[in-house]
Amino acid sequence: MFTPKYPPPDTAPVIRTPDAIHPPAVHAPAPVPVASSRPTVQLTPAAVITIAVGGTTVVLVIGAVLVSLLLAVAITGASVAICAVVLRSLLNQSGTGR
């Protein structure tokens, strides 16, 4: 099962001459290209325009979502900073006894 399977030895005679140390190379015929069985995709001008408009729409929507997320993070950070300043001011006022 784990022993290697070697192909049968070549039975063609090997001609050794002084000028050719290696046996003559046997060239197999070139393989014939086989036509693909898959259908080819043919794009019409309307399909290209539709794909371009769809891609542009997707990019704009994703951009708007990312910008809105960034804006939400910025607003949240600013509001937390304002709350921290107000709380610090309130705590400082309560410590002075006013």
Phi, psi and omega in degrees: 000315181263002178279142182291147178257111180266144177290159179297148182295152180292135181262358179288140180289140178262123181263120179250120176241162182299326183273345180237104181281325182266150178293155181298140181282137177258120182263125177281152178295149181295139179292144180275128180295137181260136179294138181289142179272355179281144178287145179275148180265123178244121182262129175272164178302323178295322179292322179295317179296318179298317179295319180295317179293318178297317178295319178297318179297316180297317180295318180293320180294314180296321177297318179295320180295316180294320179295319179294324176295317178296320178295321178296319178294319180295317179295319179297317179297318179294319180291323177294321178295318178295318178298320179296320179294317180296315179297319179296320178295318179294320181291324178292323180291324181287334180284335182274350176087022179278000000 
